[in-house]
């Protein structure tokens, strides 16, 4: 072992011992400067390289660099121990580690799913069956069988997501009404929940992917009064006895007569002032969906005799129902995955 190696070993040993005994970050920094700084002991050793022969200088430089790397590793290890010691001291002074931990957050049913389940439960109590269908359907079930021919302007109003020339993402769950009537003779009483898709501009009342609950009743002697009673009962079920509901004359190709179903705006509570309301446009009402008596052409299409049977149908937007039920003023809140919001509604 040459003189340089002896000096480096001595420096390393003294540095390691001092680092192990450092009491805080300030002492570590002073140690670093004293040994590894510009005027530190390692620099003093490095300056002796010039006194060596040219052949010995590379080996000497390598030995010094290795010593520096080792000392820096010792410094980092000492710094880590000091940080851990400080953390444990702080933890012991502020936190009782023997206190029971907070349990993990529990999941809950999404408010949209809850509305679907409660709506279906209401209709099941009245003898309705729940039917589920595919989210992609041929245009026959989405339009043709619903009295919406190829050149009818109502077909354009849906502005749908077409997958092929004849297949599209359903803009409503009405295809299940047609499929059920084609598969069964009357009387028919079904409710069809599911996701739907339309090219709507997203705002406080519209989503391009949303959920619907549709209902259909076909039998002898069915009239509009039955429809009105069932839908008012559904609104009382979801919103309570004080929520106002109104039926407004409208037009749909698949029902005649037809009506829009509105309820009190959840933002202005039906009392929009002169300034108006950004949610209901100042009307005091928000649309839940459409309804009406099944058009005779639809009954004929599925093989039912419209002179013997009549029926009603409706379709409500589930997120629209959620606006009123949960007193939410923006439909987008239901799809933003805000855990605090969802936990509050649960």
C-alpha positions as CSV (number, residue, x, y, z in Angstrom):
1,X,0.0,0.0,0.0
2,X,1.5,3.3,-1.0
3,X,1.3,6.6,0.8
4,X,-1.7,7.9,-1.2
5,X,-3.8,4.8,-0.2
6,X,-2.9,5.3,3.4
7,X,-4.0,8.9,3.4
8,X,-7.3,8.0,1.6
9,X,-8.1,5.3,4.1
10,X,-7.4,7.7,7.0
11,X,-9.7,10.3,5.4
12,X,-12.5,7.8,4.7
13,X,-12.4,6.4,8.3
14,X,-12.5,9.8,9.9
15,X,-15.3,10.9,7.5
16,X,-17.5,7.8,8.2
17,X,-17.1,8.2,12.0
18,X,-18.0,11.9,11.9
19,X,-21.0,11.2,9.6
20,X,-22.3,8.5,11.9
21,X,-22.1,10.9,14.9
22,X,-23.8,13.9,13.1
23,X,-26.8,15.1,15.0
24,X,-28.6,17.2,12.3
25,X,-28.4,18.4,8.7
26,X,-26.3,21.4,9.6
27,X,-23.5,19.1,11.0
28,X,-23.6,16.9,7.9
29,X,-23.2,20.0,5.7
30,X,-20.2,21.2,7.7
31,X,-18.7,17.7,7.3
32,X,-19.3,17.7,3.6
33,X,-17.5,21.1,3.2
34,X,-14.6,20.0,5.4
35,X,-13.9,16.9,3.5
36,X,-15.4,17.2,0.0
37,X,-15.5,21.0,-0.5
38,X,-13.1,23.1,-2.5
39,X,-10.7,23.4,0.3
40,X,-11.5,20.1,1.9
41,X,-9.2,17.3,2.8
42,X,-9.9,15.3,-0.4
43,X,-8.9,18.3,-2.5
44,X,-5.6,18.5,-0.5
45,X,-5.0,14.9,-1.3
46,X,-5.9,15.4,-5.0
47,X,-3.3,18.1,-5.3
48,X,-0.5,15.6,-4.5
49,X,-1.1,13.9,-7.8
50,X,1.2,16.4,-9.5
51,X,4.1,15.1,-7.5
52,X,3.7,11.6,-8.8
53,X,5.2,10.1,-11.9
54,X,3.1,10.3,-15.1
55,X,2.6,6.5,-15.0
56,X,1.2,6.6,-11.4
57,X,-1.1,9.6,-11.9
58,X,-4.1,7.7,-13.6
59,X,-4.2,5.1,-10.8
60,X,-4.0,7.8,-8.2
61,X,-6.9,9.8,-9.8
62,X,-9.0,6.6,-10.0
63,X,-8.4,5.8,-6.3
64,X,-9.3,9.4,-5.2
65,X,-12.6,9.3,-7.3
66,X,-13.6,6.0,-5.8
67,X,-12.9,7.4,-2.3
68,X,-15.1,10.4,-3.1
69,X,-18.0,8.2,-4.4
70,X,-17.8,6.1,-1.2
71,X,-17.8,9.2,1.0
72,X,-20.8,10.7,-0.8
73,X,-22.7,7.4,-0.4
74,X,-21.9,7.5,3.4
75,X,-23.2,11.1,3.5
76,X,-26.5,10.2,1.8
77,X,-27.0,7.2,4.1
78,X,-26.4,9.5,7.2
79,X,-28.8,12.1,5.7
80,X,-31.5,9.4,5.2
81,X,-31.1,8.2,8.8
82,X,-31.5,11.8,10.1
83,X,-34.6,12.3,8.1
84,X,-36.1,9.0,9.3
85,X,-35.2,9.9,12.9
86,X,-36.9,13.3,12.5
87,X,-40.0,11.8,10.9
88,X,-40.4,9.2,13.7
89,X,-39.9,12.0,16.4
90,X,-42.6,14.1,14.6
91,X,-44.9,11.1,14.3
92,X,-44.6,10.1,17.9
93,X,-45.4,13.7,19.0
94,X,-48.5,14.2,16.8
95,X,-50.0,10.8,16.0
96,X,-51.2,8.1,18.4
97,X,-50.2,5.0,16.3
98,X,-52.3,2.8,18.7
99,X,-55.5,4.6,17.7
100,X,-57.8,2.6,15.4
101,X,-57.1,3.4,11.7
102,X,-59.8,5.0,9.5
103,X,-61.5,2.2,7.5
104,X,-61.2,2.1,3.7
105,X,-64.0,4.0,1.9
106,X,-66.9,1.7,1.0
107,X,-68.4,1.8,-2.5
108,X,-72.1,2.5,-3.2
109,X,-74.6,2.2,-6.0
110,X,-74.2,5.0,-8.6
111,X,-77.1,7.4,-8.4
112,X,-78.0,6.7,-12.0
113,X,-78.2,3.0,-11.3
114,X,-80.2,3.7,-8.2
115,X,-82.8,5.6,-10.2
116,X,-83.0,2.8,-12.7
117,X,-83.5,0.2,-10.0
118,X,-86.1,2.3,-8.1
119,X,-88.0,3.0,-11.4
120,X,-88.1,-0.6,-12.3
121,X,-89.1,-1.7,-8.8
122,X,-92.1,0.7,-9.1
123,X,-93.3,-0.8,-12.4
124,X,-92.6,-4.4,-11.2
125,X,-95.0,-3.8,-8.3
126,X,-97.6,-2.9,-10.9
127,X,-97.1,-6.1,-12.9
128,X,-94.5,-4.9,-15.4
129,X,-91.6,-7.0,-16.6
130,X,-88.1,-5.6,-17.0
131,X,-86.5,-6.2,-20.4
132,X,-82.9,-5.5,-21.5
133,X,-81.6,-5.1,-25.0
134,X,-78.5,-4.5,-27.1
135,X,-77.1,-1.0,-27.4
136,X,-76.6,-1.4,-31.2
137,X,-79.7,-2.1,-33.2
138,X,-80.7,-2.1,-36.9
139,X,-82.5,1.0,-38.2
140,X,-85.7,-1.1,-38.6
141,X,-86.1,-1.4,-34.8
142,X,-84.9,2.2,-34.1
143,X,-87.0,3.9,-36.8
144,X,-89.0,1.9,-39.4
145,X,-91.1,-0.2,-36.9
146,X,-91.7,3.0,-34.9
147,X,-93.6,4.7,-37.8
148,X,-90.5,6.7,-38.8
149,X,-89.9,5.9,-42.5
150,X,-86.6,6.6,-44.3
151,X,-87.6,10.0,-45.6
152,X,-89.3,11.2,-42.4
153,X,-87.7,14.3,-40.8
154,X,-88.0,12.9,-37.4
155,X,-85.3,10.4,-38.3
156,X,-82.9,13.2,-38.7
157,X,-83.8,14.8,-35.4
158,X,-82.1,11.9,-33.5
159,X,-78.8,12.7,-35.3
160,X,-77.6,9.2,-34.4
161,X,-74.3,7.4,-34.3
162,X,-74.3,5.1,-37.3
163,X,-72.1,2.1,-37.3
164,X,-73.0,0.8,-40.8
165,X,-75.6,1.8,-43.4
166,X,-78.2,0.0,-41.4
167,X,-76.8,-0.4,-37.9
168,X,-76.6,2.3,-35.3
169,X,-76.1,2.9,-31.6
170,X,-79.7,3.1,-30.3
171,X,-81.0,6.7,-29.7
172,X,-83.7,5.3,-27.4
173,X,-84.6,1.9,-25.8
174,X,-87.7,1.7,-27.9
175,X,-86.4,-1.2,-30.0
176,X,-87.2,-3.4,-27.0
177,X,-90.8,-2.4,-27.2
178,X,-91.0,-3.6,-30.8
179,X,-89.1,-6.8,-30.1
180,X,-91.3,-7.6,-27.2
181,X,-94.5,-7.0,-29.1
182,X,-93.3,-9.2,-32.0
183,X,-92.4,-12.0,-29.6
184,X,-95.6,-11.9,-27.4
185,X,-99.3,-11.5,-27.8
186,X,-101.1,-8.8,-25.8
187,X,-101.5,-8.0,-23.0
188,X,-97.9,-6.5,-22.8
189,X,-96.5,-4.6,-19.8
190,X,-92.8,-3.9,-19.9
191,X,-90.2,-1.4,-18.7
192,X,-86.9,-1.2,-20.7
193,X,-84.0,0.6,-19.0
194,X,-80.6,1.1,-20.8
195,X,-78.0,3.4,-22.2
196,X,-78.7,5.5,-25.3
197,X,-76.6,7.6,-27.7
198,X,-77.4,10.9,-29.5
199,X,-75.3,13.6,-31.1
200,X,-76.4,16.2,-28.5
201,X,-74.2,19.1,-27.5
202,X,-73.2,18.5,-23.9
203,X,-74.5,21.1,-21.5
204,X,-76.3,21.3,-18.2
205,X,-79.2,19.2,-19.5
206,X,-77.8,17.1,-22.3
207,X,-75.2,14.3,-22.7
208,X,-74.4,12.3,-25.9
209,X,-74.4,9.1,-23.9
210,X,-77.2,8.8,-21.4
211,X,-79.7,6.4,-19.8
212,X,-83.4,6.0,-20.4
213,X,-86.2,4.1,-18.8
214,X,-89.0,3.4,-21.2
215,X,-92.4,1.7,-20.5
216,X,-95.0,0.1,-22.6
217,X,-98.5,-1.2,-21.8
218,X,-100.7,-2.7,-24.5
219,X,-104.1,-4.4,-23.7
220,X,-107.8,-3.9,-24.3
221,X,-109.3,-0.7,-23.1
222,X,-106.1,1.2,-22.3
223,X,-106.4,5.0,-22.4
224,X,-104.4,8.1,-21.7
225,X,-105.7,8.3,-18.1
226,X,-103.8,5.1,-17.3
227,X,-100.6,6.6,-18.6
228,X,-101.0,9.8,-16.7
229,X,-101.7,8.0,-13.4
230,X,-98.7,5.7,-13.8
231,X,-96.2,8.5,-14.6
232,X,-97.5,10.7,-11.8
233,X,-97.1,7.8,-9.5
234,X,-93.5,7.2,-10.7
235,X,-92.7,10.9,-10.1
236,X,-94.1,10.7,-6.6
237,X,-92.1,7.5,-6.0
238,X,-88.8,9.2,-7.1
239,X,-89.3,12.9,-6.0
240,X,-91.8,12.8,-3.1
241,X,-95.4,13.9,-2.9
242,X,-94.8,17.7,-3.4
243,X,-93.0,17.7,-6.7
244,X,-95.1,19.2,-9.5
245,X,-95.6,17.4,-12.8
246,X,-97.3,18.5,-16.0
247,X,-98.2,17.0,-19.3
248,X,-97.6,19.2,-22.3
249,X,-99.0,18.4,-25.8
250,X,-96.3,17.3,-28.2
251,X,-95.7,15.2,-31.3
252,X,-93.9,11.9,-31.8
253,X,-94.3,9.7,-34.9
254,X,-94.8,6.6,-32.7
255,X,-97.5,7.9,-30.4
256,X,-100.8,9.7,-31.0
257,X,-101.8,11.7,-29.0
258,X,-98.4,12.6,-27.5
259,X,-97.2,14.6,-24.5
260,X,-94.0,15.9,-23.0
261,X,-93.7,15.3,-19.3
262,X,-92.2,18.1,-17.3
263,X,-91.3,18.6,-13.6
264,X,-90.3,21.6,-11.5
265,X,-86.8,22.9,-12.3
266,X,-84.4,21.8,-9.5
267,X,-82.3,25.0,-9.8
268,X,-85.0,27.7,-9.6
269,X,-87.6,25.4,-8.0
270,X,-90.1,26.6,-10.6
271,X,-89.9,30.2,-9.6
272,X,-87.5,31.6,-12.3
273,X,-87.4,35.4,-12.0
274,X,-87.0,38.1,-14.6
275,X,-83.3,37.1,-14.9
276,X,-84.3,33.7,-16.0
277,X,-82.7,30.4,-15.1
278,X,-79.7,28.9,-17.0
279,X,-81.1,25.4,-16.5
280,X,-84.7,25.7,-17.5
281,X,-84.4,28.8,-19.6
282,X,-86.7,30.7,-17.3
283,X,-89.7,28.4,-17.8
284,X,-89.5,26.9,-14.3
285,X,-89.9,23.4,-15.7
286,X,-87.5,20.7,-16.9
287,X,-88.4,18.1,-19.4
288,X,-88.2,14.4,-18.3
289,X,-89.2,12.8,-21.5
290,X,-91.9,12.0,-24.0
291,X,-95.1,9.9,-23.7
292,X,-98.3,9.1,-25.5
293,X,-100.7,6.5,-26.8
294,X,-99.0,3.9,-29.1
295,X,-99.7,4.9,-32.8
296,X,-102.0,2.5,-34.6
297,X,-99.3,2.0,-37.3
298,X,-96.9,0.7,-34.7
299,X,-99.5,-1.8,-33.5
300,X,-100.1,-3.0,-37.1
301,X,-96.4,-3.3,-37.7
302,X,-96.0,-5.9,-34.9
303,X,-99.2,-7.7,-35.9
304,X,-101.6,-6.3,-33.3
305,X,-105.1,-5.2,-34.2
306,X,-105.4,-1.4,-33.3
307,X,-109.2,-1.8,-33.2
308,X,-109.0,-4.4,-30.5
309,X,-106.0,-3.2,-28.5
310,X,-104.6,0.1,-27.4
311,X,-101.5,1.1,-25.4
312,X,-99.3,3.8,-24.1
313,X,-95.6,4.3,-24.0
314,X,-93.1,6.7,-22.4
315,X,-89.4,7.3,-22.3
316,X,-87.7,9.3,-19.5
317,X,-84.0,10.3,-19.3
318,X,-82.6,8.8,-16.1
319,X,-80.0,11.6,-15.6
320,X,-82.9,14.1,-16.0
321,X,-84.7,12.3,-13.2
322,X,-81.5,12.5,-11.2
323,X,-81.4,16.3,-11.5
324,X,-84.6,16.7,-9.7
325,X,-84.3,13.7,-7.3
326,X,-80.9,14.8,-6.0
327,X,-81.3,18.5,-6.4
328,X,-78.4,18.7,-8.9
329,X,-78.2,21.6,-11.3
330,X,-75.9,20.2,-14.0
331,X,-76.3,16.8,-15.6
332,X,-72.6,16.5,-16.2
333,X,-72.0,15.9,-12.5
334,X,-73.2,12.3,-13.0
335,X,-70.4,11.4,-15.4
336,X,-67.5,13.3,-13.9
337,X,-66.5,10.5,-11.4
338,X,-66.2,13.0,-8.6
339,X,-66.0,10.6,-5.6
340,X,-67.0,13.3,-3.1
341,X,-70.1,14.1,-5.1
342,X,-71.1,10.4,-5.5
343,X,-70.5,9.7,-1.8
344,X,-72.7,12.6,-0.9
345,X,-75.6,11.3,-3.1
346,X,-75.1,7.7,-1.7
